[in-house]
Amino acid sequence: MIISRTSCLFYRSAGSLLTFTSVFTIILTFRYFFHRYRRHQKALPLLPLSPILIGMLISLMMILCTGIPLVLIQCFTCQPFKTYIGICKINAFICFSVGTFNM
């Protein structure tokens, strides 16, 4: 399959945006948790939503560590997603597992 320069530029731009978004999300999430749990004041009690937030953090890290690198490889090598059938199935399984875990 022949990829045009425009498509390749689009794939690399999308990969760069995905990389930036992933790094920003990790920094923001960990900053929130460290800021919240480092303070040992009684004015900031643990909320009942804390297990949900912790579960979402675990899910986020699973997606960022397993699913995102597969997509980034495809973006920076300028290959469309449909050429990697095996990677597509692995990524779908990871996303399904994480979604089930969150529920």
Phi and psi in degrees as a GROMACS rama.xvg file:
@    title "Ramachandran Plot"
@    xaxis  label "Phi"
@    yaxis  label "Psi"
@TYPE xy
-94.146  128.18  ILE-2
-104.851  129.52  ILE-3
-77.2729  164.224  SER-4
-61.4819  -37.6771  ARG-5
-64.8782  -43.8082  THR-6
-64.6161  -41.328  SER-7
-63.7342  -40.7911  CYS-8
-64.1401  -39.8971  LEU-9
-63.2903  -46.2056  PHE-10
-59.7496  -45.212  TYR-11
-69.0353  -35.4233  ARG-12
-65.5286  -42.8606  SER-13
-64.1444  -39.8838  ALA-14
-63.9771  -40.2383  GLY-15
-66.0789  -42.3512  SER-16
-64.0055  -40.9575  LEU-17
-65.5374  -40.1494  LEU-18
-63.4957  -47.4772  THR-19
-60.4441  -44.9037  PHE-20
-64.0457  -41.1179  THR-21
-63.818  -46.504  SER-22
-64.0977  -43.6643  VAL-23
-61.3211  -40.9223  PHE-24
-65.6381  -43.2429  THR-25
-62.2737  -47.402  ILE-26
-61.9374  -46.5572  ILE-27
-64.2482  -42.1268  LEU-28
-66.9211  -48.1922  THR-29
-68.0712  -33.8478  PHE-30
-63.4809  -42.0233  ARG-31
-61.3591  -48.4029  TYR-32
-66.788  -42.8398  PHE-33
-66.6953  -38.9884  PHE-34
-66.4675  -40.269  HIS-35
-73.7231  -42.3505  ARG-36
-93.8823  -9.65987  TYR-37
-77.8274  -30.1674  ARG-38
-77.0037  127.407  ARG-39
-110.816  42.9941  HIS-40
-92.0736  148.53  GLN-41
-75.3657  -13.2979  LYS-42
-73.0088  -15.2623  ALA-43
-118.562  77.4911  LEU-44
-71.4852  160.078  PRO-45
-70.9992  131.935  LEU-46
-84.0869  156.095  LEU-47
-64.2143  -17.2167  PRO-48
-82.0626  -2.32155  LEU-49
-57.2573  -44.4046  SER-50
-61.0278  -33.7922  PRO-51
-67.4122  -43.7174  ILE-52
-63.6339  -39.6005  LEU-53
-65.9563  -40.7344  ILE-54
-62.2506  -39.0507  GLY-55
-67.4341  -36.412  MET-56
-63.75  -43.141  LEU-57
-63.4196  -42.9614  ILE-58
-63.8027  -42.894  SER-59
-59.041  -44.6717  LEU-60
-67.3351  -35.6569  MET-61
-64.4509  -44.0185  MET-62
-65.7867  -44.9684  ILE-63
-67.9644  -29.308  LEU-64
-89.1305  -23.3684  CYS-65
-116.109  -41.5176  THR-66
-86.9284  -43.1664  GLY-67
-64.6476  -42.971  ILE-68
-58.1187  -34.276  PRO-69
-64.7745  -41.0532  LEU-70
-70.5993  -39.7263  VAL-71
-63.9302  -37.2838  LEU-72
-59.5967  -43.5488  ILE-73
-66.8826  -37.6023  GLN-74
-67.8226  -44.8997  CYS-75
-81.5333  -15.1506  PHE-76
-95.3171  1.81775  THR-77
59.1695  44.6696  CYS-78
-115.794  133.347  GLN-79
-67.8503  157.15  PRO-80
-62.6405  -29.3503  PHE-81
-73.9251  -12.3443  LYS-82
-79.6651  -15.437  THR-83
-111.51  79.7012  TYR-84
-64.6429  -43.0555  ILE-85
-63.6392  -43.2454  GLY-86
-66.1543  -37.1338  ILE-87
-61.9388  -42.1698  CYS-88
-68.4688  -39.563  LYS-89
-64.1127  -45.0987  ILE-90
-63.1002  -40.4971  ASN-91
-63.4546  -40.7638  ALA-92
-64.9147  -41.5818  PHE-93
-63.0591  -47.361  ILE-94
-63.8981  -39.4826  CYS-95
-63.7263  -44.7246  PHE-96
-63.1194  -43.2194  SER-97
-66.395  -40.4386  VAL-98
-62.6929  -40.5986  GLY-99
-65.5863  -40.086  THR-100
-61.1741  -40.3948  PHE-101
-68.0644  -32.1043  ASN-102
